[in-house]
């Protein structure tokens, strides 16, 4: 009877020994966050940047959003506790920031500063956001 129990317990022990590694491996995978930072003062240009960025990301990266690889969000810098982002990302105006998160921390980030230059060119704006985000997600 003891040897029979031993044969039942050994596979369970092997599976238990590998469970933390599998869980650790899952949390070490990168996730990406695209954020539009704004303030209480919202001009037409700011609203356009937010709208075009949101539409582009949702249309071009819908699969990544569904799989949880990419998160799209907006953050009001005037909101309570949000001012630290100004220092974290060296923000001086409304901005689109893309970042990579692995484990529990941010690994790297990039400011898509050209969104302001491309405000009069919707197609160029959308291509820029798409290519910058795609490149950022594919290359470390």
N, C-alpha and C positions, 0 to 999 in steps of 0.2 A: 504494500500500500504506500509506503514512504517513497519508493522509487517512482511510482505512478504520479504522486504529487509533485515530485521533483521535476518530472517531464512537463507537467502543466505550468509550474512556476518559472522555469527557465525562460521560455518565450516571453512571458509577461515581464520578467525582469529585464530582458534585452530591450523590449519595447519601451519600458519606462526609462531605461538609461539613455535611449535615443530621443525621447520626447523633448527634453530641454534644448538639445542641439537644433531640432527642427523648429521649435518656437523661436529660438534665437536667430536662426537663419531667416525666418519670415520677417522679423522686426528689423533686420539689418538691410532689407531691400529699400532702395530709394523711393521716395515719393516726391512729387513736385507740386509747388503752390504758385499760382499766378495771382497777384494781388494788385488791385487799383487802390492807391492811397489818395484820399481827398480830404477836404475840410468843409466846414459849414458854408463857406462862401463858394458858390457853384456857378461858374460862367458857362455860356454855351459851348465853348471849346472843351472845358472839363467834362461836361456831360457827353459830348461827342466822343471823346477819348474813352470814357467808360463804356458807352454803348457799343462802339466799334470793337473794342477789345473783348467785351463780353460775348458779342455775337460771333466774332471770329473764333474764340476759344470754344464756345459751345458747338459751333458748326464743324470745326476742323478737328476737335479733340474730344468729341462726345464719347467715343469708345474708352479713351483713357480716363475720362471723368467717371463713367459707369464702373470701370474696374477699380476705381479708387487710387489710380496711379497719379492723377492730377486733380487738384482742387482749385476752383476759381472762387475768389472772394473779393469783397470790397471792405475797406476799413476807413472810418472817419477818424482822422488824426486828432480832431477836436474832442473825440469821445474820451471818457474817463479811462485813464491808464494806457492810452495809445500813443502818447507823445514820445515814448522811447523809440518808436520806429523812425522818427526823424533822425535821431543819433545813429541807430542801428544801420540805416541805409543812406546816410548823408543826404537826406531829402531837403530840397529847397523849393519844390513846387509839387503839384499833384503828379503822381508817378505810377508807372506800371513796373512792378518788381517781380521777377521770377526767381524762385529759390528751390534748392534741393534739400530735402530732409532725409536723413538716414538715422535709424535708431531713434534717439530722443532729441537730436539736435540738428540744427541747420549746418549743412556742409559748405554750401556756396550760394551766391546770389548774383543777380545781374539787373541793372536798371535799364529798361528799354527807353532810353532818353529820346530816341528819334521819333517817338509818337507825336511830339510837339511839332517837329519839322514836317511831318506828313499829314497834318490836319487838312490840307486843301487837296489831298489825293487819297480818297477812300480806298481805291484798289491797292495803291502802294502801301498804305497804312496796314491793311489786312495782310498783304504778303509779308511785310516786315514782321508783324507780330507772329504770324504762323511760322515763318522760317527761323526766327530767333528762338521761339519756344521749342520747335522741333529739334533744332541744333543743340540747344541747351539740354534737352532730355536725352539725346542720343550720345553726346560726348561729355566725358568728365572734365 
